[in-house]
Amino acid sequence: MENEFTIAPGARFRVSWRATRDDCRDFEGVYKGISAIGTETAMVFDVEGTLRFLTASSIACMDQLEAAPEKIEKKSDAGSVFYG
């Protein structure tokens, strides 16, 4: 849809996040889905073949670099720790 904005699995982002109150860091990765870390919601990104779990509350900014592919071939995520 033309005016619908979503964060879809497979989209590539540059993510800026707060490591500490005074230290903001960033990385580029492909969004995989969401998960939980304790009582917090985490966003999961594939960063150069490694899954990075980042609490949503620590994200300062996300720039979309590439849109998600139209159709992602779905393989079984049974037993997976994240979901999309």
SEZA-489200 format. One line per field, with one value per atom (N, C-alpha, C, O): atom name; residue number from 0; x, y, z. Coordinates in steps of 0.05 Angstrom, whole numbers, plus 5000, padded with zeros to 4 digits. Layout:
<recs>
a	c(CA,...)
k	c(NUM,...)
u	c(X,...)
v	c(Y,...)
w	c(Z,...)
</recs>
This chain:
<recs>
a	c(N,CA,C,O,N,CA,C,O,N,CA,C,O,N,CA,C,O,N,CA,C,O,N,CA,C,O,N,CA,C,O,N,CA,C,O,N,CA,C,O,N,CA,C,O,N,CA,C,O,N,CA,C,O,N,CA,C,O,N,CA,C,O,N,CA,C,O,N,CA,C,O,N,CA,C,O,N,CA,C,O,N,CA,C,O,N,CA,C,O,N,CA,C,O,N,CA,C,O,N,CA,C,O,N,CA,C,O,N,CA,C,O,N,CA,C,O,N,CA,C,O,N,CA,C,O,N,CA,C,O,N,CA,C,O,N,CA,C,O,N,CA,C,O,N,CA,C,O,N,CA,C,O,N,CA,C,O,N,CA,C,O,N,CA,C,O,N,CA,C,O,N,CA,C,O,N,CA,C,O,N,CA,C,O,N,CA,C,O,N,CA,C,O,N,CA,C,O,N,CA,C,O,N,CA,C,O,N,CA,C,O,N,CA,C,O,N,CA,C,O,N,CA,C,O,N,CA,C,O,N,CA,C,O,N,CA,C,O,N,CA,C,O,N,CA,C,O,N,CA,C,O,N,CA,C,O,N,CA,C,O,N,CA,C,O,N,CA,C,O,N,CA,C,O,N,CA,C,O,N,CA,C,O,N,CA,C,O,N,CA,C,O,N,CA,C,O,N,CA,C,O,N,CA,C,O,N,CA,C,O,N,CA,C,O,N,CA,C,O,N,CA,C,O,N,CA,C,O,N,CA,C,O,N,CA,C,O,N,CA,C,O,N,CA,C,O,N,CA,C,O,N,CA,C,O,N,CA,C,O,N,CA,C,O,N,CA,C,O,N,CA,C,O,N,CA,C,O)
k	c(0,0,0,0,1,1,1,1,2,2,2,2,3,3,3,3,4,4,4,4,5,5,5,5,6,6,6,6,7,7,7,7,8,8,8,8,9,9,9,9,10,10,10,10,11,11,11,11,12,12,12,12,13,13,13,13,14,14,14,14,15,15,15,15,16,16,16,16,17,17,17,17,18,18,18,18,19,19,19,19,20,20,20,20,21,21,21,21,22,22,22,22,23,23,23,23,24,24,24,24,25,25,25,25,26,26,26,26,27,27,27,27,28,28,28,28,29,29,29,29,30,30,30,30,31,31,31,31,32,32,32,32,33,33,33,33,34,34,34,34,35,35,35,35,36,36,36,36,37,37,37,37,38,38,38,38,39,39,39,39,40,40,40,40,41,41,41,41,42,42,42,42,43,43,43,43,44,44,44,44,45,45,45,45,46,46,46,46,47,47,47,47,48,48,48,48,49,49,49,49,50,50,50,50,51,51,51,51,52,52,52,52,53,53,53,53,54,54,54,54,55,55,55,55,56,56,56,56,57,57,57,57,58,58,58,58,59,59,59,59,60,60,60,60,61,61,61,61,62,62,62,62,63,63,63,63,64,64,64,64,65,65,65,65,66,66,66,66,67,67,67,67,68,68,68,68,69,69,69,69,70,70,70,70,71,71,71,71,72,72,72,72,73,73,73,73,74,74,74,74,75,75,75,75,76,76,76,76,77,77,77,77,78,78,78,78,79,79,79,79,80,80,80,80,81,81,81,81,82,82,82,82,83,83,83,83)
u	c(5017,5000,5018,5039,5009,5025,5033,5056,5015,5020,5025,5023,5029,5034,5063,5079,5071,5100,5102,5089,5119,5123,5153,5168,5160,5187,5183,5174,5191,5186,5211,5233,5209,5232,5244,5230,5271,5285,5294,5311,5283,5292,5318,5324,5335,5361,5360,5348,5371,5371,5398,5415,5402,5424,5411,5392,5420,5408,5427,5450,5418,5433,5420,5396,5437,5427,5445,5469,5434,5448,5461,5447,5488,5502,5502,5499,5506,5505,5491,5484,5487,5473,5488,5476,5515,5531,5543,5557,5538,5551,5530,5516,5529,5510,5527,5547,5518,5533,5514,5489,5525,5507,5519,5542,5501,5508,5488,5467,5495,5477,5470,5487,5445,5436,5409,5395,5403,5377,5358,5365,5335,5315,5304,5296,5304,5294,5267,5251,5262,5237,5241,5259,5222,5224,5225,5218,5235,5239,5237,5229,5243,5243,5270,5283,5278,5302,5292,5287,5288,5276,5248,5231,5243,5216,5215,5195,5237,5238,5233,5238,5223,5220,5246,5258,5256,5281,5275,5258,5290,5289,5313,5335,5310,5331,5341,5325,5367,5379,5401,5415,5404,5427,5449,5446,5471,5493,5517,5530,5522,5544,5544,5565,5520,5518,5514,5511,5514,5510,5483,5478,5467,5442,5448,5461,5437,5441,5413,5395,5410,5385,5389,5408,5372,5375,5348,5328,5349,5323,5312,5327,5286,5273,5276,5278,5277,5280,5307,5310,5327,5354,5358,5379,5339,5342,5336,5314,5354,5350,5339,5323,5348,5341,5345,5364,5328,5332,5328,5307,5348,5346,5343,5359,5322,5318,5335,5334,5353,5371,5360,5365,5347,5335,5308,5305,5288,5262,5264,5282,5245,5244,5236,5222,5247,5238,5208,5196,5196,5167,5158,5138,5172,5165,5190,5209,5189,5210,5203,5182,5221,5216,5217,5237,5195,5192,5201,5192,5220,5228,5219,5212,5219,5208,5225,5250,5212,5225,5218,5220,5211,5204,5227,5249,5221,5242,5259,5278,5251,5266,5261,5240,5281,5278,5268,5265,5262,5251,5229,5226,5212,5190,5186,5194,5174,5171,5143,5138)
v	c(4977,5000,5025,5026,5044,5068,5083,5091,5087,5103,5086,5096,5060,5043,5040,5033,5044,5042,5018,5018,4999,4976,4969,4976,4956,4945,4915,4900,4907,4880,4863,4873,4838,4820,4820,4818,4822,4823,4850,4853,4871,4899,4905,4895,4921,4928,4956,4974,4958,4983,4990,4973,5017,5027,5035,5051,5023,5027,5042,5034,5064,5078,5071,5073,5064,5056,5067,5073,5070,5080,5058,5041,5057,5038,5048,5032,5074,5087,5113,5120,5128,5154,5173,5188,5171,5190,5177,5191,5151,5137,5125,5107,5136,5126,5111,5121,5087,5070,5063,5066,5053,5044,5020,5013,5006,4983,4981,4994,4965,4959,4929,4913,4923,4895,4891,4910,4866,4858,4851,4834,4863,4858,4830,4822,4815,4787,4784,4767,4799,4797,4808,4823,4800,4809,4785,4763,4791,4770,4784,4807,4770,4781,4777,4756,4797,4794,4801,4825,4781,4786,4797,4784,4820,4833,4853,4866,4856,4876,4864,4840,4880,4872,4878,4900,4859,4862,4860,4844,4875,4873,4856,4860,4838,4820,4827,4830,4830,4837,4817,4807,4811,4795,4814,4829,4814,4831,4814,4802,4813,4798,4769,4758,4756,4728,4722,4699,4743,4740,4753,4776,4739,4751,4771,4763,4795,4815,4822,4830,4818,4824,4851,4854,4871,4897,4906,4906,4914,4922,4946,4965,4946,4967,4994,5015,4994,5019,5032,5056,5018,5029,5040,5053,5036,5046,5075,5084,5091,5120,5127,5145,5112,5118,5094,5079,5091,5070,5082,5094,5079,5088,5064,5046,5063,5041,5045,5065,5025,5026,5011,5019,4989,4972,4962,4954,4961,4950,4919,4907,4907,4878,4867,4880,4844,4832,4827,4824,4828,4824,4798,4797,4777,4751,4737,4732,4731,4717,4688,4680,4671,4642,4633,4636,4623,4616,4588,4569,4585,4559,4556,4576,4533,4528,4541,4539,4556,4569,4555,4567,4530,4514,4514,4508,4522,4523,4548,4551,4567,4592,4610,4609,4627,4645,4672,4690,4676,4702,4696,4674,4716,4713,4739,4760,4738,4762,4770,4790)
w	c(5000,5000,5000,5013,4986,4981,5006,5009,5025,5049,5074,5096,5070,5093,5098,5080,5123,5130,5150,5170,5143,5160,5161,5143,5182,5184,5179,5196,5155,5146,5146,5140,5154,5153,5125,5105,5123,5098,5090,5072,5103,5097,5111,5132,5097,5108,5121,5109,5145,5160,5170,5175,5174,5191,5217,5217,5239,5265,5283,5287,5295,5316,5342,5346,5361,5388,5410,5405,5433,5456,5472,5484,5472,5489,5518,5536,5521,5547,5543,5521,5564,5562,5543,5528,5543,5527,5502,5487,5497,5474,5456,5463,5431,5411,5390,5380,5383,5364,5341,5344,5319,5297,5283,5286,5268,5252,5229,5229,5209,5187,5188,5193,5184,5185,5172,5166,5167,5156,5179,5195,5179,5200,5196,5175,5219,5219,5233,5224,5254,5269,5297,5302,5315,5343,5361,5355,5385,5405,5433,5434,5453,5480,5493,5490,5508,5526,5553,5560,5570,5596,5593,5580,5604,5602,5579,5576,5564,5542,5515,5511,5497,5469,5454,5457,5438,5423,5394,5385,5378,5349,5341,5352,5322,5315,5287,5268,5284,5258,5252,5270,5226,5217,5209,5190,5224,5219,5211,5228,5185,5174,5183,5190,5183,5190,5219,5227,5236,5265,5272,5264,5288,5297,5320,5340,5317,5338,5350,5335,5376,5390,5404,5420,5397,5408,5420,5406,5445,5458,5444,5437,5439,5425,5439,5425,5465,5480,5477,5483,5467,5464,5435,5430,5417,5390,5389,5398,5378,5375,5347,5344,5326,5299,5281,5285,5261,5241,5213,5208,5196,5168,5150,5151,5134,5116,5092,5078,5086,5064,5040,5017,5045,5024,5034,5057,5017,5024,5025,5013,5039,5040,5012,4997,5005,4980,4980,5001,4956,4954,4966,4981,4961,4971,4983,4968,5008,5021,5022,5032,5012,5013,5042,5056,5052,5080,5085,5073,5103,5112,5141,5154,5151,5177,5198,5199,5216,5239,5264,5286,5263,5287,5306,5298,5330,5351,5350,5365,5333,5330,5354,5367,5361,5384,5376,5393,5350,5341,5322,5311,5317,5298,5284,5293,5260,5244,5240,5226)
</recs>
